[in-house]
């Protein structure tokens, strides 16, 4: 049986934002590596729309662990991507490819993801796309 986090990354890798959003609680908290947390499915949708305009990404073989009760999960994976459109004040996009190690942490309740927290090395990404 596939768990909710496996379904989340399958949807991510297929560019299926609607399926990703269907796995989230209405009041999901998204804690990005940089910036302020976002609350709610609407804010997460706006984030996904922005990301899909600026990046094309794929999570490579996520390794997923669940707590015994299933209320928490973590994932580690390599993220392969292409920088499509300049994102705010970050370096200019020229179609650069990158590969980053990512850690993600989740809270789960009522068969929905209630928190998504992502961590990666932003300076490594900047170095890769600036080379």
N, C-alpha and C positions, 0 to 999 in steps of 0.2 A: 504494500500500500504506500502511495506517495503522500508525504506530509505537506502541510501548508507552505513551508519554506521552499521545498522542492518545486511546488506549483508556482510560487512567486518567481523563482529564477527561470523556470521554463517559460513563463509568460514574458519575463524581461528579455530573454534571449530570442523570443519570437516577435519582439516589438509589439506585444499585445497589452497596451496600457489599460484597456477596459478590464481584462482578466486580472491584471495586477490590482487594480482598484477594487475589484469585487472581493478580494481577499482581505481587505483592510476594514477595520472598525470605522464607523462614521467619525469618531473623535481621535483617530490615529495621531500619534505624535511622531513627527519625522525630525530626527536630530542629525543634520548633515555634519560632515567633517569640518566645514567652515561655515560660519554664519549662524543665524538664530534658528531655533526650532520652529517648525511649522505645525499647526494643529488643524486636523480635519481632512477629509477626503478631497474637498475642493482645493485646499492649499497643496495637497500632494499631486493632484491632477495638474495644477499650474506648474509645479516643479517638473513633472514628467514632460509636459508640453515644451517647456524651456529646454530641458536636457535633449529631447529628441530633435529640436531645431539645431542645437550646437554640437551634438555628439552622436556617433553611432558606436554602440558598445555591446560587448558580449562577455558574459561571465563564464570563464573556463573551469569546468569541473568543480563546482562549489562543494566543499566538504562541510557538511551540516551536522551539528550536534544539537540534541534536544535535552532539556533537563528531564529528570525522571517523571515529573508530573506533566511535562509537555507545555508548561506555561512560559518557558524561555527557550530561546534557540540562538545559536551562533553559526556563522558561515565564514569560511575563508576561501578565497579564490583569486585567480589572476584575472584582471579585467583588461581585455584587449579593446582598443578603441581607435576611432578616427575623429579628429577635431574638425568639424564641418564649418562652423560659423563662429566668429569671435564672440566670446562670452564676457560681456561687461568690460572691466579694465584688465582682464587677463591678456597675455600675449596674443598677437594676431593669428587667426586660423588660416592655414594654407593646406589643409588636408593632411596634416601630420598624423602619423600613427604612434600609438603609445601602448605600454603594457605596465600595469600597476598591480601590486598585491593589495587586496582589500579585505578588511575585517568588517563584519556586520553583526549586529546584535538585535534581537527581537523579543518583544513581549507578546504573548498570545493568550487570548481569553475568548470564550464563547465561539471557538473555531474561527476567529478572526485575528489578524495581526493588529495589535494595539500600539506598538512602538517599533520604529525602524531607526537604528543608529548606524551610521557608516563611518569608517576610519580608513584613511589612506594617506600617503605621503605627498602632499601638494607640491612641495619643492621638487621631488623626483619627477612629477608630471610636467612641471614648468621646465625643468632641465631637458626632458625628452622632447618636448614640442618646440623648444628654442634651439635645439642643436641644428 
